[in-house]
Amino acid sequence: MSTDFEDFRMSHLMRTAEVWKQLVSLGATEESLLDFDFTFITVSKGAIDALQSELSDYSLSVSSEGFLKKKFTISGSSGAIAWTEAQLLKWVDYLIQVGTDSGCEFNGCGASAP
């Protein structure tokens, strides 16, 4: 794995850990049902198809901007799940890898406090 990928991955994992801490400070527990939204970006329609295939268990939506140089945003959500911090970090790590393997860039995730 490249250093750039590892830096990108660690940056997102650190941000996700901070999101978890903020949610806990706002009253979330490991029993709270949290629905995490996530997004990816890409310029390739083929990458969208690959990502949709890999994440077929999730309902994904695709939006685009631009005319000649289109940029696509792929959005989805986890559904309401009771998470632990470790599970959340493992899931985000999975999303980062699936995005990279599909030719999409993981753009982050977040949830509303309970």
Secondary structure, DSSP 8 states (H G I E B T S, - for coil): --HHHHHHHHHHHHHHHHHHHHHHHTT--TTSEEEEEEEEEES-HHHHHHHHHHTTTS--EEEEE-SSS-EEEEEEEEEEEE--HHHHHHHHHHHHHHHHHHT-EEEEEE----
